[in-house]
Amino acid sequence: MHLPVSMNLANLPLEPSQVVEVDWGDRWIVYHRLQDLQIPCHCCTNQPLQVQLTSPTAVIQLWSVVKQYSASRRELIDWLTNCWHHE
């Protein structure tokens, strides 16, 4: 499963385990952050990150964590600015 920054959460199927494409350099950071959020995940050396998505909340948290490491600084600033303008 590839989670682009602009993914559509409504069309994402909830399955017991999803392979998440994360940059290899960020894979362990994402893995540990998901564990901090108590989202079941599994990651072995030279293997992709696997995440159990059992709720919409887990999907949103996964999206947020992946976005934090995959988006550029400019994209994150624009996204945050847009959030503040919509309040």
N, C-alpha and C positions, 0 to 999 in steps of 0.2 A: 504494500500500500504506500503510495506516495502522497504526502500531505503538502501540497503547495500552500503558500501563504494565504491565498484567496480561496481556499477550499470551501465547498458548499456542504455544511454539516447536515442539511436535511436529506441529502442523497447518500450519506455514508452508512453502509450497513453495519450493524453491531454484530460482531462475530467473536467467538471465544478468543482467538489469537490472530493478530495482524502483524505482518512484517512491515516495519516502518523504515523507509529509506531516509537515513540521516547521514550527513557527511561523516566519514570514518573518524575524522579528528574530533568530532563533537559527540560521537555515539555514547561514550562512557559518561560524559557530563549529562546528557539527556537521560540516560539510564538511571543515574543516581538521583536526578531531580524527580523523575517519575516515581522512584522508590520513596522519596521524601513525601510525595503526594499520596502514597499508599495505592498506587496504580500497579497492579501485577505486571511485571515485565521480566524478560530473560535475555541475556546477552552473553555470548561466549566469544572467545578469541577468534578472530577472522570470520565471524558469523554476523548476520544482520540482527538488529534489535527487534525483538518480538514483544508485543504489548497486548494485554488482554483488555479489550474495551467492552465493558459490560453495562455501561450507563452513558447517557448523553453528557453527564458531567465529566466523565473520564475522557470522552472524545474532545470536549472543549479544552480540558486541561492539557491533553496531549498536543492539540493544535497550538495552544499558547506557548508551551515549552519549545516545540519545534520552531515556531515563528521567532522566538527569542534568539535562536542560534542560526537560523537560515536567512533572516531578513537583514538587509543592510541597515546601518545606523540611520541613514536618511529615511528609509521606509518606516522604521520604528518611530522616528520623530513625527513624520507625517501622519501615521496612524494614531498616535497619541494626541496630536493637535486636533485631528478630526474628531476624536472622542470628546474632547473638551468643548468643541464648538457645537456639538449635538446635544449638550445638556441644557 
